[in-house]
């Protein structure tokens, strides 16, 4: 198993450079290295929202398809019962502390 760290939401035309590599460039790179199946895990986000949905489910998927790479995206933790239980426990502990 291999993994890479890549970034999404690169904004073009801004004076400051964005974090690299961009997810779409990373997809092209792993394809060039011979990979044909990838999983994208949006570790920087707790829930699916427009940025995740567009950048990963639309743009990255389009790039993968164009390269002939099978691409799936792991779900964010947002509604997972274990994540919600952890949040509930943290909030309850803070409330008890006063």
Buried (B, 14 or more C-beta within 10 A) or exposed (E): EEEEEBBBBBEEEEEEEEEEBBBBBBBBBBBEEEBEEBEBEBEEBBEBEEEBEEBBBEBBBEBBEEBEBEBEBEEBBEEEEEBEEEEEEEEEEEEEEE
